[in-house]
Amino acid sequence: MANPFLGMWGLEVEGGGVGWLHVNEDQGFLDAELLWIGGSVLPVSNVYLADENTLVVTRTNISKKSDERSHTITNTLRIVKTGNTLKGTMSGPRRDGEYVANFTGFLMPTMPAKPDLSKVTYGKSIALFNEKNLDGWELMNPKQKNGFKVVNGILVNDPVQPENGKHISYGNIRTNQEFEDFNLKLEVNVPKGNNSGVYLRGIYEIQVVDSYGNDLDSHNMGALYSRIEPSQAAEKPAGEWQTMDITLVDRHVTVILNGKKIIDNQPAWGPTGGAMSADVLSSGPIYLQGDHGNVSYRNIVLTPVK
């Protein structure tokens, strides 16, 4: 009997958060990859069928307690399939007790064929940033502080922490408008050691980071975070303005960084860490990470696909 869990599943976590689970068979062995709310898509530690309708997945990480001692932290997902949906629980240790989160899941829709971008037609371009104020943008979490401000016509994020006092939680900002498929052009300046991210439809993060001189990696500047590694290094040194030309059509992503095509019409198989939704067919905003570090944006223009 075929394993009913095989495939890619979008996960919606109770209380907020998005996940993604890819269950597959590799050379006769059951295997899986997992994204849980934030961070990267990573191979799981173990996956097995407890019975025909129950899948158990574990993932581990190392928590260093001191130079002499570390703990292996194990989180366990126990998942039940009913019809075409999943219901599950993620549990594991945390500092003040046990972490428990309930979630539901649904099979990801079939990936469309690679679009012929030469035949795509566009509508009227929209300037997402007016160079004067934050009209058209809002904090995603109103309980957090907004570190973005306009300085001399530039959108600057400066999440300053006090030298003494309580840590300030800075938030991400999103467009009021939501979009389907589009081309997005912008310029960005990343100081040394800083990073941010540009989320397409609130689902897919194009990485913004000081990665000049690093080996190719799916966490470098212009990558689809943890999913698609750039085909070549095109980033500039920290502190220089850089151009991004991003196209999202039929769940396929193209990225031109500083005039060089580094992602060429590649499929985005699922959401990235920090996604607002696992529904990859839904419209959504552009959102900018504001909780990571200093970064500046300008000339943000979106042109929707007709």
Residue frames relative to the residue before (quaternion, step in Angstrom):
aa qw qx qy qz dx dy dz
M 1.0000 0.0000 0.0000 0.0000 0.00 0.00 0.00
A 0.4933 -0.6712 0.4697 0.2923 3.57 -0.92 0.92
N 0.5191 -0.6288 0.4858 0.3147 3.53 -1.10 0.75
P 0.3626 -0.7764 0.4684 0.2153 3.66 -0.50 1.10
F 0.6538 0.5299 -0.3138 0.4397 3.60 1.23 -0.25
L 0.4477 0.6988 -0.4625 0.3120 3.58 1.22 -0.13
G 0.6170 0.5331 -0.4123 0.4064 3.55 -0.98 0.87
M 0.5364 -0.5951 0.4929 0.3394 3.54 -1.38 -0.14
W 0.1104 -0.8163 0.5670 -0.0065 3.53 -0.80 1.10
G 0.2907 -0.7122 0.6104 0.1888 3.57 -1.01 0.84
L 0.1656 -0.8009 0.5722 0.0603 3.57 -0.91 0.95
E 0.1363 -0.7595 0.6323 0.0686 3.56 -1.01 0.90
V 0.2449 -0.8065 0.5300 0.0930 3.56 -0.56 1.24
E 0.5030 -0.6483 0.4831 0.3054 3.58 -0.92 0.93
G 0.7847 0.2865 -0.2270 0.5006 3.56 -0.91 0.91
G 0.6675 -0.4964 0.2950 0.4701 3.58 1.29 0.00
G 0.6304 0.5167 -0.4033 0.4159 3.52 -1.02 0.81
V 0.2222 -0.7759 0.5860 0.0729 3.50 -1.19 0.73
G 0.0561 -0.7853 0.6154 0.0390 3.54 -1.15 0.68
W 0.1692 -0.7540 0.6265 0.1017 3.53 -1.37 0.08
L 0.0449 -0.7988 0.5997 -0.0194 3.55 -0.90 0.97
H 0.0834 -0.7760 0.6248 0.0208 3.55 -0.85 1.03
V 0.0846 -0.7951 0.6006 0.0010 3.55 -0.46 1.25
N 0.0861 0.8137 -0.5630 0.1165 3.57 -0.71 1.06
E 0.3494 -0.6916 0.5793 0.2529 3.52 -1.32 0.16
D 0.0748 -0.7986 0.5971 -0.0109 3.55 -0.78 1.11
Q 0.8312 -0.1414 0.0383 0.5363 3.57 -0.48 1.28
G 0.7503 -0.4116 0.1960 0.4787 3.53 0.99 0.94
F 0.6595 0.4786 -0.3123 0.4884 3.61 1.25 -0.09
L 0.4504 -0.6682 0.5242 0.2755 3.54 -1.06 0.80
D 0.0511 0.7941 -0.6009 0.0755 3.57 -0.88 0.95
A 0.0725 -0.8027 0.5907 0.0377 3.59 -1.24 0.24
E 0.2101 -0.7051 0.6583 0.1592 3.51 -1.44 0.38
L 0.1162 -0.8161 0.5658 0.0165 3.55 -1.05 0.79
L 0.0895 -0.7081 0.6958 0.0809 3.49 -1.22 0.76
W 0.0263 -0.8039 0.5942 -0.0019 3.57 -0.83 0.98
I 0.8505 -0.1776 0.0220 0.4947 3.53 -0.34 1.41
G 0.8193 -0.0686 0.0793 0.5637 3.62 0.43 -1.16
G 0.6815 0.5080 -0.3406 0.4019 3.53 -1.31 -0.01
S 0.7179 -0.4736 0.3512 0.3702 3.51 -1.30 -0.53
V 0.5180 -0.5439 0.5416 0.3774 3.50 -1.41 0.14
L 0.0263 0.8320 -0.5485 0.0793 3.59 -0.57 1.17
P 0.5575 -0.5701 0.4663 0.3830 3.60 -1.16 0.48
V 0.4346 -0.6816 0.5158 0.2837 3.58 -1.05 0.69
S 0.5738 -0.5841 0.4447 0.3630 3.56 -1.29 0.27
N 0.7835 -0.1127 0.1045 0.6021 3.54 1.05 -0.83
V 0.0002 -0.7711 0.6367 0.0049 3.54 -1.23 0.54
Y 0.1432 0.7895 -0.5858 0.1136 3.57 -0.92 0.89
L 0.4681 -0.6363 0.5371 0.2958 3.52 -1.33 0.40
A 0.2887 -0.7533 0.5660 0.1699 3.56 -0.68 1.10
D 0.7329 -0.1297 0.0523 0.6658 3.54 1.27 -0.64
E 0.7635 -0.4176 0.2219 0.4398 3.60 -1.22 0.08
N 0.7713 0.3150 -0.1830 0.5219 3.60 1.19 -0.40
T 0.6992 0.4382 -0.2590 0.5020 3.60 1.26 0.11
L 0.1040 -0.7853 0.6100 0.0194 3.54 -0.79 1.11
V 0.1397 -0.7741 0.6137 0.0681 3.56 -1.00 0.87
V 0.0500 -0.7917 0.6080 -0.0313 3.56 -0.81 1.12
T 0.0587 -0.7832 0.6172 0.0470 3.57 -0.98 0.81
R 0.0377 -0.7552 0.6522 0.0532 3.52 -1.21 0.61
T 0.1693 -0.8036 0.5673 0.0613 3.56 -1.06 0.75
N 0.0112 0.7581 -0.6506 -0.0439 3.51 -1.32 0.38
I 0.4613 -0.6891 0.4950 0.2596 3.54 -1.21 0.51
S 0.1381 -0.7658 0.6252 0.0605 3.56 -0.92 0.99
K 0.2487 -0.7935 0.5403 0.1287 3.56 -0.45 1.22
K 0.2380 -0.7928 0.5507 0.1070 3.57 -0.68 1.13
S 0.7653 -0.1198 0.1016 0.6242 3.56 1.12 -0.72
D 0.7099 -0.4208 0.3192 0.4659 3.57 -1.25 -0.09
E 0.7396 0.4123 -0.2215 0.4836 3.59 1.12 -0.60
R 0.8084 0.2577 -0.0850 0.5223 3.60 1.15 -0.50
S 0.0633 0.7652 -0.6397 0.0358 3.53 -1.08 0.80
H 0.2992 -0.7358 0.5811 0.1770 3.55 -1.26 0.51
T 0.3349 -0.6850 0.6038 0.2325 3.55 -1.21 0.59
I 0.1945 -0.7914 0.5739 0.0808 3.55 -0.58 1.21
T 0.1024 -0.8042 0.5850 0.0220 3.58 -0.72 1.08
N 0.0964 -0.7581 0.6434 0.0452 3.54 -0.93 1.01
T 0.1708 -0.8075 0.5627 0.0469 3.54 -0.93 0.94
L 0.1504 -0.7491 0.6399 0.0818 3.53 -0.98 0.95
R 0.0709 -0.7616 0.6437 0.0264 3.54 -0.87 1.01
I 0.0517 -0.8485 0.5212 -0.0754 3.54 -0.40 1.31
V 0.1344 -0.7730 0.6177 0.0533 3.55 -0.96 0.97
K 0.2450 -0.7678 0.5782 0.1271 3.55 -0.95 0.92
T 0.0076 0.7701 -0.6368 0.0372 3.55 -0.91 1.04
G 0.8057 -0.0295 -0.0236 0.5911 3.57 -0.38 1.19
N 0.7681 -0.3165 0.2530 0.4957 3.55 -0.74 -1.09
T 0.6561 0.5002 -0.3084 0.4735 3.58 1.25 0.26
L 0.3231 -0.7196 0.5836 0.1930 3.51 -1.33 0.44
K 0.0418 -0.7350 0.6721 0.0791 3.51 -1.30 0.49
G 0.1105 0.8303 -0.5344 0.1128 3.53 -0.80 0.95
T 0.2797 -0.7211 0.6088 0.1765 3.49 -1.43 0.10
M 0.1836 -0.7337 0.6447 0.1109 3.54 -1.06 0.88
S 0.0559 0.8042 -0.5888 0.0585 3.59 -0.81 0.97
G 0.2211 0.7601 -0.5909 0.1553 3.52 -1.22 0.55
P 0.6456 -0.5428 0.3650 0.3941 3.58 -1.24 0.18
R 0.0016 -0.7447 0.6649 0.0575 3.51 -1.31 0.41
R 0.7445 -0.4505 0.2442 0.4281 3.57 -1.23 0.30
D 0.7998 0.2815 -0.1386 0.5117 3.58 0.95 -0.83
G 0.8180 -0.1194 0.0472 0.5608 3.57 1.08 0.62
E 0.6945 -0.4364 0.3512 0.4515 3.55 -0.98 -0.90
Y 0.3265 -0.7108 0.5921 0.1940 3.53 -1.09 0.84
V 0.0703 0.7763 -0.6223 0.0713 3.57 -0.84 1.02
A 0.0680 0.7868 -0.6093 0.0711 3.56 -0.84 0.98
N 0.2773 -0.7441 0.5868 0.1585 3.55 -0.98 0.90
F 0.0042 -0.8032 0.5955 -0.0144 3.56 -1.10 0.63
T 0.2486 -0.7144 0.6268 0.1871 3.51 -1.37 0.32
G 0.1489 -0.8054 0.5696 0.0679 3.56 -1.19 0.45
F 0.0861 -0.7752 0.6239 0.0489 3.53 -1.26 0.52
L 0.5659 -0.6081 0.4377 0.3441 3.54 -1.12 0.70
M 0.4630 -0.6819 0.4874 0.2883 3.56 -0.86 0.95
P 0.5247 -0.6322 0.4582 0.3392 3.60 -1.02 0.71
T 0.6366 -0.5423 0.3911 0.3843 3.55 -1.20 0.60
M 0.4654 -0.6737 0.4974 0.2867 3.57 -0.98 0.86
P 0.4170 -0.7027 0.5095 0.2697 3.61 -0.78 0.95
A 0.6215 -0.5097 0.4303 0.4108 3.54 -1.31 0.25
K 0.6303 -0.5316 0.4003 0.3999 3.57 -1.20 0.51
P 0.3887 -0.7455 0.4853 0.2401 3.62 -0.65 1.03
D 0.4104 -0.6510 0.5726 0.2826 3.54 -1.25 0.53
L 0.2705 -0.8189 0.4848 0.1456 3.56 -0.06 1.29
S 0.5810 0.5878 -0.3827 0.4129 3.60 1.17 -0.41
K 0.7086 0.4398 -0.2521 0.4908 3.59 1.22 -0.39
V 0.4896 0.6631 -0.4318 0.3663 3.59 1.28 -0.01
T 0.1619 -0.7758 0.6033 0.0895 3.58 -0.96 0.87
Y 0.2700 -0.7937 0.5367 0.0950 3.52 -1.05 0.87
G 0.4316 -0.6738 0.5381 0.2648 3.52 -1.29 0.45
K 0.7599 -0.3529 0.2851 0.4655 3.54 -1.24 -0.53
S 0.4864 -0.6804 0.4733 0.2764 3.56 -0.93 0.95
I 0.2036 -0.7660 0.6039 0.0845 3.55 -1.18 0.76
A 0.2906 -0.7243 0.5985 0.1808 3.58 -0.81 1.01
L 0.2596 -0.8090 0.5104 0.1328 3.58 -0.43 1.20
F 0.7611 0.2543 -0.1487 0.5780 3.59 1.24 -0.41
N 0.2904 -0.8193 0.4780 0.1262 3.57 -0.61 1.18
E 0.4680 -0.7189 0.3984 0.3247 3.60 1.36 0.12
K 0.6675 0.4879 -0.3003 0.4755 3.61 1.27 0.15
N 0.7937 -0.0962 0.1246 0.5876 3.56 0.89 -0.95
L 0.6230 -0.5642 0.4029 0.3623 3.57 -1.32 -0.13
D 0.2238 0.7692 -0.5573 0.2184 3.59 1.11 0.61
G 0.7679 0.3180 -0.2563 0.4935 3.57 -0.91 0.96
W 0.7154 0.3510 -0.2260 0.5603 3.57 1.33 -0.08
E 0.0221 -0.7911 0.6112 0.0121 3.54 -1.20 0.54
L 0.5665 -0.5659 0.4676 0.3744 3.54 -1.25 0.43
M 0.4522 -0.6821 0.4977 0.2873 3.56 -0.97 0.80
N 0.7666 0.1659 -0.0948 0.6130 3.56 1.11 -0.72
P 0.3174 -0.7990 0.4781 0.1797 3.61 -0.22 1.23
K 0.5893 0.5743 -0.3712 0.4303 3.60 1.23 -0.23
Q 0.6508 0.4927 -0.3160 0.4836 3.58 1.27 -0.27
K 0.5205 -0.6256 0.4842 0.3212 3.55 -1.31 0.29
N 0.3667 -0.7173 0.5512 0.2171 3.55 -1.08 0.77
G 0.1989 -0.8062 0.5507 0.0851 3.57 -0.62 1.16
F 0.5592 0.6092 -0.3849 0.4099 3.58 1.30 -0.07
K 0.0952 0.7642 -0.6338 0.0721 3.56 -1.11 0.78
V 0.4439 -0.6725 0.5214 0.2809 3.55 -1.26 0.34
V 0.0004 0.7900 -0.6107 0.0547 3.55 -0.77 1.12
N 0.8364 -0.1333 0.0490 0.5295 3.58 -0.50 1.20
G 0.7396 -0.4414 0.2171 0.4593 3.55 0.91 0.98
I 0.6341 0.4982 -0.3221 0.4960 3.59 1.30 0.20
L 0.3806 -0.7020 0.5578 0.2263 3.57 -1.06 0.82
V 0.0267 -0.8351 0.5455 -0.0657 3.55 -0.30 1.32
N 0.1590 -0.7563 0.6257 0.1064 3.55 -0.97 0.89
D 0.0523 0.8012 -0.5886 0.0944 3.55 -0.70 1.12
P 0.0300 -0.8498 0.5261 -0.0138 3.59 0.33 1.26
V 0.0477 -0.8474 0.5286 -0.0181 3.54 0.44 1.29
Q 0.2129 -0.7547 0.6083 0.1227 3.55 -1.00 0.88
P 0.5112 -0.6472 0.4600 0.3290 3.62 -1.00 0.74
E 0.5477 -0.6121 0.4517 0.3483 3.57 -1.10 0.67
N 0.7745 0.0580 -0.0298 0.6292 3.54 1.10 -0.73
G 0.6135 0.5419 -0.3939 0.4180 3.54 -0.79 0.95
K 0.7318 -0.4441 0.3127 0.4116 3.50 -1.39 0.05
H 0.5359 -0.6235 0.4708 0.3199 3.57 -1.06 0.83
I 0.3030 -0.7477 0.5672 0.1657 3.57 -0.98 0.91
S 0.2775 -0.7509 0.5793 0.1532 3.57 -0.88 0.97
Y 0.1482 -0.7993 0.5800 0.0518 3.56 -0.47 1.24
G 0.3240 -0.7885 0.5043 0.1379 3.54 -1.08 0.79
N 0.5293 -0.5823 0.5126 0.3435 3.50 -1.42 0.09
I 0.2497 -0.7530 0.5819 0.1790 3.57 -1.18 0.48
R 0.1505 -0.7855 0.5983 0.0491 3.54 -1.18 0.70
T 0.5439 -0.5813 0.4813 0.3670 3.52 -1.27 0.35
N 0.5266 -0.5976 0.4942 0.3484 3.55 -1.17 0.58
Q 0.6795 0.4776 -0.2734 0.4852 3.55 1.05 -0.80
E 0.2146 -0.7423 0.6165 0.1509 3.52 -1.30 0.48
F 0.2016 -0.8047 0.5571 0.0384 3.52 -1.12 0.77
E 0.3789 -0.6678 0.5822 0.2674 3.51 -1.35 0.32
D 0.7934 -0.1641 0.1269 0.5723 3.65 -0.39 -1.11
F 0.0565 0.8159 -0.5632 0.1183 3.57 -1.05 0.74
N 0.3146 -0.6362 0.6426 0.2887 3.43 -1.52 -0.12
L 0.0977 -0.7951 0.5982 0.0202 3.56 -0.92 0.93
K 0.0521 -0.7835 0.6191 0.0089 3.56 -0.81 1.04
L 0.1353 0.7815 -0.6000 0.1043 3.56 -1.03 0.79
E 0.2838 -0.6981 0.6184 0.2227 3.51 -1.41 0.16
V 0.0549 -0.8070 0.5876 -0.0212 3.56 -1.01 0.86
N 0.1375 -0.7680 0.6227 0.0585 3.52 -1.17 0.74
V 0.0768 -0.8159 0.5730 -0.0117 3.56 -0.62 1.20
P 0.3330 -0.7378 0.5464 0.2151 3.62 -0.56 1.06
K 0.6972 -0.4877 0.3281 0.4104 3.56 -1.24 0.46
G 0.8480 0.1881 -0.1601 0.4689 3.53 -0.97 0.97
N 0.6235 0.5535 -0.3384 0.4363 3.60 1.25 0.08
N 0.0405 -0.7964 0.6014 0.0497 3.55 -1.31 0.21
S 0.0716 -0.7461 0.6611 0.0336 3.49 -1.39 0.39
G 0.2194 -0.7690 0.5734 0.1779 3.58 -1.12 -0.55
V 0.2427 -0.7359 0.6154 0.1444 3.54 -1.19 0.66
Y 0.1669 -0.8104 0.5580 0.0631 3.58 -0.54 1.19
L 0.2866 -0.7538 0.5759 0.1340 3.53 -0.86 1.09
R 0.8287 -0.0363 -0.0492 0.5564 3.57 -0.66 1.18
G 0.5904 -0.5990 0.3576 0.4058 3.59 1.19 0.47
I 0.6417 0.5543 -0.2943 0.4409 3.58 1.29 0.13
Y 0.8101 0.2286 -0.0779 0.5343 3.58 0.83 -1.03
E 0.2268 -0.7943 0.5500 0.1229 3.60 -0.69 1.06
I 0.1834 -0.7054 0.6749 0.1154 3.50 -0.99 0.98
Q 0.4028 -0.7698 0.4484 0.2100 3.54 -0.51 1.22
V 0.0927 -0.7434 0.6613 0.0381 3.53 -1.11 0.87
V 0.2722 0.7713 -0.5141 0.2584 3.57 -0.34 1.22
D 0.4822 -0.6139 0.5317 0.3287 3.55 -1.25 0.42
S 0.1827 0.8000 -0.5467 0.1669 3.59 -0.04 1.30
Y 0.2674 0.7929 -0.5093 0.2008 3.59 1.22 0.37
G 0.8159 0.2356 -0.1985 0.4894 3.55 -0.87 1.01
N 0.5544 0.6115 -0.3991 0.3993 3.61 1.23 -0.12
D 0.5771 -0.5428 0.4700 0.3891 3.56 -1.28 0.37
L 0.6338 -0.5351 0.3909 0.3990 3.58 -1.18 0.54
D 0.1278 0.7828 -0.5890 0.1549 3.54 -0.92 0.98
S 0.5302 -0.6482 0.4460 0.3158 3.58 -1.12 0.59
H 0.6465 0.4703 -0.3366 0.4975 3.59 1.27 0.23
N 0.4894 0.6772 -0.4187 0.3558 3.60 1.27 0.18
M 0.7356 -0.4008 0.3255 0.4385 3.52 -1.37 0.17
G 0.8316 0.2131 -0.1809 0.4800 3.56 -0.87 1.04
A 0.5103 0.6443 -0.4267 0.3773 3.60 1.23 -0.14
L 0.4038 -0.5853 0.6107 0.3485 3.54 -1.33 0.28
Y 0.4838 -0.7621 0.3221 0.2854 3.51 -0.05 1.42
S 0.8686 -0.0294 -0.0799 0.4881 3.52 -0.78 1.28
R 0.6777 0.4914 -0.2954 0.4603 3.60 1.27 0.07
I 0.8136 0.0760 -0.0165 0.5762 3.61 0.81 -0.94
E 0.2840 -0.7618 0.5668 0.1331 3.54 -0.68 1.18
P 0.5193 -0.6268 0.4696 0.3419 3.61 -0.95 0.77
S 0.4870 -0.6797 0.4710 0.2810 3.57 -1.07 0.75
Q 0.7841 0.0424 -0.0253 0.6187 3.57 1.26 -0.39
A 0.5036 -0.6270 0.4961 0.3274 3.55 -1.25 0.42
A 0.0287 0.8231 -0.5636 0.0634 3.58 -0.66 1.10
E 0.4770 0.6923 -0.4403 0.3151 3.59 1.23 -0.01
K 0.4007 -0.6865 0.5585 0.2373 3.52 -1.32 0.49
P 0.6569 -0.4914 0.3688 0.4369 3.61 -1.20 0.23
A 0.6586 -0.5128 0.3823 0.3963 3.54 -1.23 0.54
G 0.7838 0.3453 -0.2623 0.4446 3.53 -1.13 0.77
E 0.6368 0.4938 -0.3386 0.4858 3.59 1.28 -0.07
W 0.5060 -0.6210 0.4972 0.3332 3.57 -1.16 0.62
Q 0.0915 -0.7914 0.6044 0.0061 3.54 -1.01 0.97
T 0.3273 -0.7490 0.5448 0.1872 3.58 -1.11 0.66
M 0.1033 -0.7637 0.6353 0.0497 3.52 -1.13 0.80
D 0.0496 -0.7572 0.6512 -0.0103 3.53 -1.01 0.96
I 0.0109 0.8412 -0.5305 0.1041 3.55 -0.17 1.38
T 0.0572 -0.7902 0.6099 0.0164 3.58 -0.88 0.95
L 0.0626 -0.7693 0.6358 0.0076 3.56 -0.97 0.99
V 0.1679 0.7666 -0.5965 0.1680 3.56 -0.52 1.23
D 0.8510 -0.0398 -0.0052 0.5237 3.59 -0.83 1.03
R 0.6618 -0.5435 0.2846 0.4308 3.56 0.97 1.00
H 0.5568 0.5335 -0.4141 0.4836 3.57 1.19 0.66
V 0.2291 -0.8071 0.5402 0.0655 3.55 -0.91 1.01
T 0.0522 -0.7499 0.6589 0.0254 3.52 -1.12 0.86
V 0.0337 -0.7952 0.6053 -0.0074 3.58 -0.88 0.95
I 0.0779 -0.7492 0.6573 0.0256 3.53 -0.93 1.04
L 0.0735 -0.8089 0.5831 -0.0154 3.55 -0.53 1.24
N 0.8422 -0.0789 0.0042 0.5333 3.55 -0.67 1.16
G 0.7436 -0.4382 0.2052 0.4615 3.54 1.00 0.95
K 0.6753 0.4529 -0.2949 0.5019 3.61 1.27 -0.04
K 0.3832 -0.7236 0.5259 0.2303 3.57 -0.83 1.00
I 0.0737 -0.8354 0.5447 -0.0023 3.57 -0.49 1.21
I 0.7361 0.1432 -0.1483 0.6447 3.59 1.33 -0.22
D 0.1316 -0.8442 0.5195 0.0039 3.56 -0.53 1.22
N 0.8113 -0.3083 0.1752 0.4648 3.55 -0.09 1.37
Q 0.3048 0.7764 -0.4837 0.2650 3.56 0.95 0.98
P 0.5245 -0.6508 0.4415 0.3261 3.62 -1.05 0.70
A 0.2680 -0.7106 0.6291 0.1655 3.54 -1.15 0.80
W 0.2647 -0.8424 0.4484 0.1384 3.56 -0.04 1.31
G 0.8094 -0.0898 0.0573 0.5776 3.56 1.17 -0.33
P 0.7111 -0.4396 0.3187 0.4466 3.57 -1.30 0.03
T 0.3589 -0.6919 0.5748 0.2492 3.54 -1.30 0.32
G 0.7075 -0.4513 0.3236 0.4371 3.56 -1.27 0.26
G 0.7727 0.3082 -0.2489 0.4960 3.56 -0.90 0.94
A 0.3980 0.7340 -0.4698 0.2867 3.58 1.26 0.05
M 0.4800 -0.6694 0.4993 0.2687 3.53 -1.21 0.67
S 0.8060 0.0590 0.0248 0.5885 3.57 1.13 -0.68
A 0.3758 -0.6991 0.5589 0.2404 3.54 -1.23 0.51
D 0.5264 0.6216 -0.4131 0.4073 3.59 1.30 0.00
V 0.1812 -0.8464 0.4947 0.0779 3.56 0.06 1.32
L 0.6284 0.5163 -0.3475 0.4666 3.61 1.26 -0.01
S 0.5830 0.6076 -0.3709 0.3917 3.57 1.24 -0.21
S 0.5071 -0.5873 0.5206 0.3562 3.55 -1.28 0.40
G 0.0282 0.8066 -0.5896 0.0310 3.56 -1.23 0.33
P 0.6089 -0.5898 0.3985 0.3501 3.56 -1.29 0.24
I 0.4470 -0.5346 0.5902 0.4075 3.46 -1.41 -0.21
Y 0.0395 0.8044 -0.5925 -0.0146 3.58 -0.88 0.78
L 0.2826 -0.7605 0.5742 0.1100 3.51 -1.15 0.83
Q 0.4314 -0.6933 0.5135 0.2636 3.56 -0.89 0.95
G 0.0965 -0.8249 0.5567 0.0194 3.54 -0.86 0.99
D 0.6330 0.5819 -0.3115 0.4046 3.57 1.28 -0.11
H 0.6273 0.5994 -0.3215 0.3792 3.60 1.25 -0.09
G 0.7688 -0.3011 0.2338 0.5135 3.60 0.85 -0.84
N 0.7186 -0.4174 0.3313 0.4468 3.52 -1.35 -0.19
V 0.2036 0.7441 -0.6198 0.1439 3.53 -1.06 0.82
S 0.1698 -0.7832 0.5904 0.0962 3.58 -1.15 0.61
Y 0.1305 -0.7833 0.6055 0.0523 3.56 -1.11 0.78
R 0.0717 0.7709 -0.6327 0.0147 3.56 -1.26 0.49
N 0.8273 0.2361 -0.1713 0.4802 3.55 -1.35 0.29
I 0.2244 0.7787 -0.5418 0.2231 3.58 0.78 1.10
V 0.0962 0.8114 -0.5598 0.1377 3.57 -0.32 1.28
L 0.1183 -0.7905 0.6000 0.0323 3.56 -0.82 1.06
T 0.0972 -0.7753 0.6229 0.0397 3.55 -0.98 0.92
P 0.2939 -0.8006 0.4939 0.1695 3.61 -0.36 1.21
V 0.4686 -0.6225 0.5431 0.3129 3.53 -1.24 0.55
K 0.4666 -0.6712 0.4960 0.2929 3.58 -0.96 0.84
